[in-house]
Amino acid sequence: MVWGDSKKTVLEFARKNHGITFDLIFIDGAHDYATAMADMRNMAVFVTSKTFVIMDDLAPWIWWGKGPAKAWKEAKATGIIKEIALYKNGNPVDQMQGRLGDQLWGVGYYRKP
């Protein structure tokens, strides 16, 4: 666990730990789009073709879920990740829909360039 502003700490960790990879990346950071997208992109330096990613708070129906949801959709559209499934309150769903109180996570894997 590395604490701090992920826009800085992830890159610093990568510089200090060149070549390290992870099997699983869990993104649950700031809720603005810019930080969520930076987290998706910055974490890509730690992946292999088998690295899974889980992103929390994909809830575009709530103000704090709009940024992560937009970042997840963009990461899929630009080929950063391949979505495997969405889970709402622990159950698989087909799309990002819900209501106040629902929790939505995306599960996928990074596509290595």
Backbone torsions as a table, in degrees:
resi	resn	phi	psi	omega
1	MET	NA	129.2	176.3
2	VAL	-119.1	120.4	-177.1
3	TRP	-93.5	149.6	175.3
4	GLY	129.7	-172.7	179.5
5	ASP	-71.1	111.3	-173.8
6	SER	-61.3	-25.7	178.0
7	LYS	-64.4	-21.1	178.0
8	LYS	-106.9	-46.3	-171.4
9	THR	-69.1	-33.6	180.0
10	VAL	-65.1	-46.5	-179.9
11	LEU	-65.5	-39.1	177.5
12	GLU	-64.1	-43.8	177.7
13	PHE	-60.8	-42.0	179.2
14	ALA	-62.3	-41.4	178.6
15	ARG	-63.3	-38.9	-177.4
16	LYS	-81.1	-17.3	-174.6
17	ASN	-129.6	51.8	-176.9
18	HIS	-55.2	130.2	175.6
19	GLY	90.4	-6.9	179.5
20	ILE	-71.9	142.4	177.2
21	THR	-130.9	162.2	-180.0
22	PHE	-127.1	150.2	175.3
23	ASP	-83.8	-27.7	-177.6
24	LEU	-140.6	133.6	175.4
25	ILE	-122.4	127.4	178.9
26	PHE	-115.3	119.4	-178.2
27	ILE	-107.9	115.9	178.4
28	ASP	-147.6	74.0	-174.2
29	GLY	-116.4	-138.7	179.3
30	ALA	-63.5	159.1	-174.3
31	HIS	-103.6	3.4	175.9
32	ASP	-83.3	152.5	-176.4
33	TYR	-58.6	-47.1	-175.0
34	ALA	-58.7	-43.0	-179.6
35	THR	-71.8	-42.0	179.0
36	ALA	-60.9	-42.0	179.1
37	MET	-69.6	-40.3	176.9
38	ALA	-60.9	-40.7	178.0
39	ASP	-61.6	-43.8	178.8
40	MET	-60.5	-48.2	-177.5
41	ARG	-69.5	-45.6	-176.2
42	ASN	-66.1	-34.3	-179.7
43	MET	-71.9	-16.1	-178.7
44	ALA	-61.8	-20.5	179.0
45	VAL	-70.2	-13.5	-176.1
46	PHE	-102.9	10.3	-170.0
47	VAL	-106.3	159.0	167.7
48	THR	-117.3	-178.0	178.8
49	SER	-69.9	-8.3	-179.6
50	LYS	-110.5	8.6	-177.9
51	THR	-78.5	126.3	175.3
52	PHE	-90.8	151.2	175.7
53	VAL	-129.4	138.3	173.0
54	ILE	-122.5	130.8	176.8
55	MET	-119.5	130.5	-178.0
56	ASP	-91.9	160.4	171.2
57	ASP	66.1	41.5	174.6
58	LEU	-85.4	76.0	-173.8
59	ALA	-130.7	78.6	-176.7
60	PRO	-66.0	-8.7	178.3
61	TRP	-85.0	-4.0	178.9
62	ILE	-125.6	142.7	-174.5
63	TRP	-52.6	-40.8	-175.9
64	TRP	-79.4	-5.9	178.3
65	GLY	-102.3	-8.8	-177.6
66	LYS	-64.8	-44.3	-178.8
67	GLY	-64.1	-52.8	177.5
68	PRO	-60.4	-38.4	179.7
69	ALA	-64.0	-43.2	179.1
70	LYS	-64.7	-42.3	179.6
71	ALA	-63.2	-42.5	179.3
72	TRP	-61.9	-47.0	179.8
73	LYS	-61.4	-42.0	179.5
74	GLU	-67.2	-40.4	178.8
75	ALA	-62.3	-35.9	175.4
76	LYS	-68.3	-47.4	-175.7
77	ALA	-64.6	-33.5	-177.8
78	THR	-93.5	1.0	175.4
79	GLY	83.1	12.9	176.2
80	ILE	-68.5	-41.4	179.5
81	ILE	-130.6	159.8	171.8
82	LYS	-115.3	116.5	-180.0
83	GLU	-71.9	133.9	175.1
84	ILE	-99.6	-43.5	-176.9
85	ALA	-162.0	159.4	168.9
86	LEU	-116.0	141.4	178.0
87	TYR	-127.2	127.9	175.0
88	LYS	-113.8	120.6	-179.3
89	ASN	53.1	34.7	176.9
90	GLY	87.5	-1.7	-178.9
91	ASN	-112.7	140.0	179.2
92	PRO	-63.9	139.5	176.9
93	VAL	-135.9	165.2	-178.3
94	ASP	-95.5	-20.0	-176.8
95	GLN	-150.2	164.3	-179.8
96	MET	-81.0	88.7	175.9
97	GLN	-138.9	149.9	178.6
98	GLY	177.3	-164.0	179.3
99	ARG	-145.2	171.1	-179.3
100	LEU	-51.3	129.3	-179.4
101	GLY	101.8	-20.5	177.8
102	ASP	-76.2	145.3	175.6
103	GLN	-114.8	135.0	-179.1
104	LEU	-130.5	132.1	178.6
105	TRP	-124.0	146.6	172.2
106	GLY	-106.4	139.9	177.4
107	VAL	-124.0	133.5	178.7
108	GLY	-163.9	-163.4	174.0
109	TYR	-138.8	153.5	177.6
110	TYR	-75.6	141.7	173.4
111	ARG	-96.5	116.2	178.9
112	LYS	-74.1	137.5	177.6
113	PRO	-67.2	NA	NA
